[in-house]
Amino acid sequence: MFPVETEEITYKRKKSKGKRQAILAQFDSEEVHHQVEESICPDCQDDLKEIGASLQRQELVFIPAQLKRVDHIQHAYKCQTCSKNNPSDKIVKAPIPKAPL
């Protein structure tokens, strides 16, 4: 039998960092806003006030001969009546579809 030679790798490859945002920035974008259907508090049935929106994810959509970036923005709402009566705020966020990957 022949002796088996093993070779040990003594270096590490550099991991590329921060390229995702640069790549996504070059495509045209389309915003998809996800909002609640009814702005009514599920606890006290009072009106909800929008307190902000946040970008949840960016995804690329391939359309033949075209590529665009879709920004999913989730809106958040706060019930002012529940906030006055309770020490913690009642915050409702709009549902968003799950990412395809």
DSSP file (Angstrom, degrees, kcal/mol; ACC not computed):
  #  RESIDUE AA STRUCTURE BP1 BP2  ACC     N-H-->O    O-->H-N    N-H-->O    O-->H-N    TCO  KAPPA ALPHA  PHI   PSI    X-CA   Y-CA   Z-CA
    1    1 A M              0   0    0      0, 0.0     0, 0.0     0, 0.0     0, 0.0   0.000 360.0 360.0 360.0 147.1    0.0    0.0    0.0
    2    2 A F        -     0   0    0      1,-0.1     2,-0.2     0, 0.0     0, 0.0  -0.694 360.0-108.6 -90.8 144.6    1.1    3.5   -0.7
    3    3 A P        -     0   0    0      0, 0.0     2,-0.5     0, 0.0    -1,-0.1  -0.516  32.4-124.4 -71.5 140.3    1.2    6.1    2.1
    4    4 A V        -     0   0    0     -2,-0.2     2,-0.4     1,-0.0     0, 0.0  -0.744  20.8-148.4 -89.1 124.6   -1.6    8.7    1.9
    5    5 A E        -     0   0    0     -2,-0.5     2,-0.4     2,-0.0    -1,-0.0  -0.771  10.3-161.2 -94.1 136.8   -0.4   12.3    1.8
    6    6 A T        -     0   0    0     -2,-0.4     2,-0.5     2,-0.0    -2,-0.0  -0.913   4.5-150.6-116.4 146.2   -2.6   15.0    3.3
    7    7 A E        -     0   0    0     -2,-0.4     2,-0.5     2,-0.0    -2,-0.0  -0.957   8.0-149.2-117.8 131.7   -2.3   18.7    2.7
    8    8 A E        -     0   0    0     -2,-0.5     2,-0.5     2,-0.0    -2,-0.0  -0.854  12.3-134.1-104.3 133.0   -3.3   21.3    5.3
    9    9 A I        -     0   0    0     -2,-0.5    -2,-0.0     1,-0.1     0, 0.0  -0.737  20.7-177.1 -86.1 125.7   -4.6   24.7    4.3
   10   10 A T        +     0   0    0     -2,-0.5     2,-0.3     2,-0.0    -1,-0.1   0.199  56.8  66.2-111.0  15.5   -2.9   27.4    6.3
   11   11 A Y        -     0   0    0      0, 0.0     2,-0.4     0, 0.0    -2,-0.0  -0.911  65.3-140.0-132.4 161.2   -4.7   30.5    5.0
   12   12 A K        -     0   0    0     -2,-0.3     2,-0.2     3,-0.0    -2,-0.0  -0.959  21.8-121.8-121.1 141.3   -8.3   31.8    5.1
   13   13 A R        -     0   0    0     -2,-0.4     2,-0.3     1,-0.1     0, 0.0  -0.549  32.3-110.1 -77.8 144.8  -10.1   33.5    2.3
   14   14 A K        -     0   0    0     -2,-0.2     2,-0.5     1,-0.0    -1,-0.1  -0.574  27.6-130.8 -75.3 135.8  -11.4   37.0    2.9
   15   15 A K        -     0   0    0     -2,-0.3     2,-0.2     1,-0.0    -1,-0.0  -0.742  22.9-119.9 -86.6 130.5  -15.1   37.3    3.2
   16   16 A S        -     0   0    0     -2,-0.5     2,-0.4     2,-0.0     3,-0.1  -0.521  34.8-163.1 -72.4 135.1  -16.6   40.0    1.0
   17   17 A K        +     0   0    0     -2,-0.2    -1,-0.0     1,-0.1    -3,-0.0  -0.923  54.5   6.2-123.3 144.3  -18.4   42.6    3.1
   18   18 A G  S  > S+     0   0    0     -2,-0.4     4,-0.5     1,-0.1    -1,-0.1   0.657  80.9 118.6  70.6  19.9  -21.0   45.3    2.3
   19   19 A K  H  >  +     0   0    0      2,-0.1     4,-2.3     1,-0.1     5,-0.2   0.715  57.2  75.1 -89.9 -20.5  -21.6   44.5   -1.3
   20   20 A R  H  > S+     0   0    0      1,-0.2     4,-2.6     2,-0.2     5,-0.2   0.927  97.2  45.5 -59.6 -48.5  -25.3   43.7   -1.0
   21   21 A Q  H  > S+     0   0    0      1,-0.2     4,-1.9     2,-0.2    -1,-0.2   0.886 112.8  51.2 -64.4 -38.2  -26.4   47.4   -0.6
   22   22 A A  H  X S+     0   0    0     -4,-0.5     4,-0.6     2,-0.2    -1,-0.2   0.887 112.2  46.8 -65.7 -38.1  -24.2   48.5   -3.5
   23   23 A I  H >< S+     0   0    0     -4,-2.3     3,-0.9     1,-0.2     4,-0.3   0.932 113.8  46.9 -68.7 -45.6  -25.6   45.8   -5.8
   24   24 A L  H >< S+     0   0    0     -4,-2.6     3,-1.2     1,-0.2    -2,-0.2   0.797 102.0  66.2 -67.8 -28.1  -29.2   46.6   -4.9
   25   25 A A  H 3< S+     0   0    0     -4,-1.9    -1,-0.2     1,-0.2    -2,-0.2   0.732  90.4  64.4 -67.5 -21.6  -28.8   50.3   -5.3
   26   26 A Q  T << S+     0   0    0     -3,-0.9    -1,-0.2    -4,-0.6     2,-0.2   0.649  89.4  81.5 -79.2 -13.3  -28.2   50.0   -9.0
   27   27 A F  S <  S-     0   0    0     -3,-1.2    41,-0.1    -4,-0.3     2,-0.1  -0.624  88.3-104.5 -94.4 150.7  -31.7   48.7   -9.8
   28   28 A D  E     -a   68   0A   0     39,-0.5    41,-3.3    -2,-0.2     2,-0.3  -0.400  44.7-139.9 -62.6 148.2  -34.9   50.7  -10.2
   29   29 A S  E     -a   69   0A   0     39,-0.2     2,-0.4    -4,-0.1    41,-0.2  -0.833  20.0-166.8-120.2 156.1  -37.0   50.4   -7.2
   30   30 A E  E     -a   70   0A   0     39,-2.3    41,-2.6    -2,-0.3     2,-0.4  -0.997  19.1-139.0-135.6 131.3  -40.7   50.0   -6.4
   31   31 A E  E     -a   71   0A   0     -2,-0.4     2,-0.5    39,-0.2    41,-0.2  -0.787  10.5-165.0 -96.7 134.8  -42.2   50.4   -3.0
   32   32 A V  E     -a   72   0A   0     39,-3.0    41,-2.4    -2,-0.4     2,-0.5  -0.971  11.9-155.0-116.2 114.1  -44.9   48.0   -1.7
   33   33 A H  E     -a   73   0A   0     -2,-0.5     2,-0.6    39,-0.2    41,-0.2  -0.781   1.7-157.0 -94.6 129.6  -46.6   49.4    1.5
   34   34 A H  E     +a   74   0A   0     39,-2.8    41,-2.1    -2,-0.5    60,-0.3  -0.923  23.8 167.0-107.3 112.8  -48.2   46.9    3.8
   35   35 A Q        -     0   0    0     -2,-0.6     2,-0.1    39,-0.1    58,-0.1  -0.866  40.6 -98.0-124.3 156.8  -50.9   48.6    5.9
   36   36 A V        -     0   0    0     -2,-0.3     3,-0.1     1,-0.1    58,-0.1  -0.439  28.7-131.5 -70.8 149.6  -53.6   47.3    8.2
   37   37 A E  S    S+     0   0    0      1,-0.2     2,-0.5    -2,-0.1    -1,-0.1   0.927  93.2  27.7 -69.6 -44.8  -57.1   47.1    6.5
   38   38 A E  S    S-     0   0    0      2,-0.1     2,-1.5    -3,-0.0    -1,-0.2  -0.974  71.0-145.1-120.7 129.1  -58.9   48.8    9.3
   39   39 A S        +     0   0    0     -2,-0.5     9,-2.2    -3,-0.1     2,-0.4  -0.414  59.4 124.0 -90.3  62.6  -57.2   51.2   11.6
   40   40 A I  B     -D   47   0B   0     -2,-1.5     7,-0.2     7,-0.2    -2,-0.1  -0.979  67.3-113.2-124.4 133.9  -59.3   50.1   14.7
   41   41 A C     >  -     0   0    0      5,-3.4     4,-1.6    -2,-0.4    -2,-0.0  -0.447  17.5-143.8 -64.8 130.0  -57.8   48.9   18.0
   42   42 A P  T  4 S+     0   0    0      0, 0.0    -1,-0.1     0, 0.0    50,-0.0   0.707  96.5  44.1 -69.5 -17.9  -58.5   45.2   18.5
   43   43 A D  T  4 S+     0   0    0      3,-0.1    -2,-0.0     1,-0.0    -3,-0.0   0.921 131.8  11.8 -90.5 -53.2  -58.9   45.8   22.3
   44   44 A C  T  4 S-     0   0    0      2,-0.1     3,-0.1     3,-0.0    -1,-0.0   0.447  90.0-125.8-110.4  -0.8  -61.0   49.0   22.7
   45   45 A Q     <  +     0   0    0     -4,-1.6     2,-0.1     1,-0.2     3,-0.1   0.663  63.8 137.1  65.0  18.9  -62.3   49.5   19.1
   46   46 A D        -     0   0    0      1,-0.1    -5,-3.4    -6,-0.1    -1,-0.2  -0.455  63.5 -80.9 -88.2 167.4  -60.8   53.1   19.1
   47   47 A D  B     -D   40   0B   0     -7,-0.2    33,-0.6    -2,-0.1    34,-0.4  -0.390  40.8-135.3 -69.7 144.3  -59.0   54.6   16.1
   48   48 A L  E     -B   79   0A   0     -9,-2.2     2,-0.5    31,-0.2    31,-0.2  -0.779  10.5-145.7 -97.6 145.1  -55.3   53.8   15.6
   49   49 A K  E     -B   78   0A   0     29,-3.0    29,-3.1    -2,-0.3     2,-0.2  -0.939  22.4-116.6-111.3 131.8  -52.8   56.5   14.7
   50   50 A E  E     -B   77   0A   0     -2,-0.5    27,-0.3    27,-0.3     3,-0.1  -0.480  30.7-180.0 -68.1 131.4  -49.8   55.6   12.4
   51   51 A I  E     -     0   0A   0     25,-2.3     2,-0.3     1,-0.4    26,-0.2   0.449  55.7 -48.9-112.0  -4.4  -46.6   56.0   14.3
   52   52 A G  E     -B   76   0A   0     24,-1.2    24,-3.1     2,-0.0    -1,-0.4  -0.927  43.0-118.3 159.3 178.0  -44.1   55.0   11.6
   53   53 A A  E     -B   75   0A   0     -2,-0.3     2,-0.4    22,-0.3    22,-0.2  -0.987  19.7-159.6-146.5 148.5  -43.0   52.6    8.9
   54   54 A S  E     -B   74   0A   0     20,-2.3    20,-2.8    -2,-0.3     2,-0.6  -0.987  26.0-114.5-135.5 144.5  -39.9   50.5    8.5
   55   55 A L  E     -B   73   0A   0     -2,-0.4    18,-0.2    18,-0.2     3,-0.1  -0.663  31.9-178.3 -75.0 117.7  -38.2   48.9    5.6
   56   56 A Q  E     -     0   0A   0     16,-2.8     2,-0.3    -2,-0.6    -1,-0.2   0.853  57.2 -21.3 -90.5 -39.0  -38.5   45.1    6.2
   57   57 A R  E     -B   72   0A   0     15,-0.9    15,-2.2     2,-0.0     2,-0.4  -0.988  47.3-136.7-163.9 163.1  -36.6   43.7    3.2
   58   58 A Q  E     +B   71   0A   0     -2,-0.3     2,-0.3    13,-0.2    13,-0.2  -0.996  26.8 178.6-125.4 133.3  -35.4   44.3   -0.3
   59   59 A E  E     -B   70   0A   0     11,-1.8    11,-2.8    -2,-0.4     2,-0.4  -0.972  25.9-124.7-135.6 151.1  -35.8   41.7   -3.0
   60   60 A L  E     -B   69   0A   0     -2,-0.3     2,-0.5     9,-0.2     9,-0.2  -0.795  20.1-160.4 -94.9 136.2  -35.0   41.5   -6.6
   61   61 A V  E     -B   68   0A   0      7,-2.6     7,-1.8    -2,-0.4     2,-0.6  -0.973  11.0-142.0-117.3 124.7  -37.7   40.5   -9.1
   62   62 A F  E     +B   67   0A   0     -2,-0.5     5,-0.2     5,-0.2    -2,-0.0  -0.780  21.8 175.4 -91.5 120.9  -36.8   39.2  -12.5
   63   63 A I  E >   -B   66   0A   0      3,-2.9     3,-3.4    -2,-0.6    -2,-0.0  -0.991  50.8 -88.9-117.5 130.1  -39.0   40.3  -15.3
   64   64 A P  T 3  S+     0   0    0      0, 0.0     3,-0.1     0, 0.0    -2,-0.0  -0.111 114.4   1.3 -46.2 126.4  -37.7   39.2  -18.8
   65   65 A A  T 3  S+     0   0    0      1,-0.1     2,-0.3     0, 0.0    -3,-0.0   0.620 129.5  73.5  67.6  16.7  -35.3   41.8  -20.0
   66   66 A Q  E <   - B   0  63A   0     -3,-3.4    -3,-2.9     2,-0.0     2,-0.4  -0.981  54.8-170.2-156.7 143.7  -35.8   43.8  -16.8
   67   67 A L  E     + B   0  62A   0     -2,-0.3   -39,-0.5    -5,-0.2     2,-0.3  -0.998  14.7 175.0-135.2 132.7  -34.8   43.6  -13.2
   68   68 A K  E     -aB  28  61A   0     -7,-1.8    -7,-2.6    -2,-0.4     2,-0.4  -0.959  28.1-122.6-137.9 157.3  -36.2   45.8  -10.4
   69   69 A R  E     -aB  29  60A   0    -41,-3.3   -39,-2.3    -2,-0.3     2,-0.6  -0.842  19.6-154.8 -99.6 132.2  -35.9   46.0   -6.6
   70   70 A V  E     -aB  30  59A   0    -11,-2.8   -11,-1.8    -2,-0.4     2,-0.6  -0.942   5.5-156.6-109.8 119.5  -39.1   45.8   -4.5
   71   71 A D  E     -aB  31  58A   0    -41,-2.6   -39,-3.0    -2,-0.6     2,-0.6  -0.856   5.5-152.3 -97.4 120.5  -38.9   47.5   -1.1
   72   72 A H  E     -aB  32  57A   0    -15,-2.2   -16,-2.8    -2,-0.6   -15,-0.9  -0.840  13.0-169.3 -94.8 119.4  -41.4   46.1    1.4
   73   73 A I  E     -aB  33  55A   0    -41,-2.4   -39,-2.8    -2,-0.6     2,-0.5  -0.945   7.4-154.1-115.6 123.2  -42.4   48.8    4.0
   74   74 A Q  E     -aB  34  54A   0    -20,-2.8   -20,-2.3    -2,-0.5     2,-0.3  -0.842   9.9-146.3-100.2 126.7  -44.3   47.7    7.1
   75   75 A H  E     - B   0  53A   0    -41,-2.1    19,-2.4    -2,-0.5     2,-0.4  -0.698   9.1-155.4 -92.7 144.1  -46.5   50.4    8.8
   76   76 A A  E     -CB  93  52A   0    -24,-3.1   -25,-2.3    -2,-0.3   -24,-1.2  -0.926   7.1-164.3-120.1 145.0  -47.0   50.5   12.5
   77   77 A Y  E     -CB  92  50A   0     15,-3.0    15,-2.7    -2,-0.4     2,-0.4  -0.916   5.1-153.0-129.6 152.7  -50.0   52.0   14.4
   78   78 A K  E     -CB  91  49A   0    -29,-3.1   -29,-3.0    -2,-0.3     2,-0.7  -0.988  14.9-134.7-129.6 136.3  -50.6   53.0   18.0
   79   79 A C  E  >  -CB  90  48A   0     11,-2.1     4,-1.5    -2,-0.4    11,-0.5  -0.802  13.6-164.4 -88.0 118.0  -53.9   53.2   19.9
   80   80 A Q  H  > S+     0   0    0     -2,-0.7     4,-1.6   -33,-0.6    -1,-0.2   0.824  86.3  54.9 -74.5 -30.3  -53.9   56.4   21.8
   81   81 A T  H  > S+     0   0    0    -34,-0.4     4,-1.7     2,-0.2    -1,-0.2   0.944 110.7  44.2 -67.3 -47.4  -56.8   55.4   24.1
   82   82 A C  H  > S+     0   0    0      1,-0.2     4,-1.9     2,-0.2    -1,-0.2   0.851 111.2  55.8 -64.8 -33.7  -55.1   52.2   25.2
   83   83 A S  H  < S+     0   0    0     -4,-1.5    -1,-0.2     1,-0.2    -2,-0.2   0.850 107.8  48.1 -68.4 -33.7  -51.8   54.1   25.7
   84   84 A K  H  < S+     0   0    0     -4,-1.6    -1,-0.2     1,-0.2    -2,-0.2   0.880 117.3  41.4 -71.8 -37.3  -53.5   56.6   28.0
   85   85 A N  H  < S+     0   0    0     -4,-1.7    -2,-0.2    -5,-0.1    -1,-0.2   0.711 116.0  48.5 -85.8 -21.8  -55.2   53.8   30.1
   86   86 A N  S  < S-     0   0    0     -4,-1.9     4,-0.1     2,-0.2     0, 0.0  -0.857  76.9-127.4-120.6 153.2  -52.2   51.4   30.3
   87   87 A P  S    S+     0   0    0      0, 0.0     2,-0.3     0, 0.0    -1,-0.1   0.763  95.8  59.3 -69.8 -22.9  -48.6   51.8   31.1
   88   88 A S  S    S-     0   0    0     -6,-0.1    -2,-0.2     1,-0.0     2,-0.2  -0.825  90.3-113.0-108.4 148.6  -47.5   50.1   27.9
   89   89 A D        -     0   0    0     -2,-0.3     2,-0.8     1,-0.1    -9,-0.1  -0.486  18.8-130.7 -77.2 144.9  -48.4   51.2   24.4
   90   90 A K  E     -C   79   0A   0    -11,-0.5   -11,-2.1    -2,-0.2     2,-0.4  -0.872  33.5-177.0 -94.5 108.2  -50.8   49.1   22.2
   91   91 A I  E     -C   78   0A   0     -2,-0.8     2,-0.5   -13,-0.2   -13,-0.2  -0.925  10.9-168.0-114.3 131.4  -48.9   48.8   18.8
   92   92 A V  E     -C   77   0A   0    -15,-2.7   -15,-3.0    -2,-0.4     2,-0.4  -0.973   5.4-161.9-118.8 127.9  -50.3   47.1   15.8
   93   93 A K  E     -C   76   0A   0     -2,-0.5   -17,-0.2   -17,-0.2   -58,-0.1  -0.881  24.6-112.8-110.2 142.8  -48.2   46.3   12.7
   94   94 A A        -     0   0    0    -19,-2.4     2,-0.1    -2,-0.4   -58,-0.1  -0.449  37.2-110.7 -68.8 140.9  -49.5   45.5    9.3
   95   95 A P        -     0   0    0      0, 0.0   -20,-0.1     0, 0.0    -1,-0.1  -0.466  32.9-162.7 -72.3 145.9  -48.9   41.9    8.2
   96   96 A I        -     0   0    0     -2,-0.1     3,-0.1   -22,-0.1   -22,-0.0  -0.955  24.5-103.7-126.2 149.1  -46.4   41.4    5.4
   97   97 A P        -     0   0    0      0, 0.0     2,-0.0     0, 0.0   -63,-0.0  -0.349  44.6 -98.8 -68.9 152.5  -45.9   38.3    3.2
   98   98 A K        -     0   0    0      1,-0.1     0, 0.0     2,-0.1     0, 0.0  -0.338  43.0 -97.2 -69.5 152.5  -43.0   36.0    3.9
   99   99 A A        -     0   0    0      1,-0.1    -1,-0.1    -3,-0.1   -40,-0.0  -0.412  26.9-127.3 -68.2 144.6  -39.8   36.3    1.8
  100  100 A P              0   0    0      0, 0.0    -1,-0.1     0, 0.0    -2,-0.1   0.732 360.0 360.0 -68.6 -20.7  -39.6   33.8   -1.1
  101  101 A L              0   0    0      0, 0.0    -2,-0.0     0, 0.0    -3,-0.0   0.428 360.0 360.0-103.8 360.0  -36.1   32.7    0.0
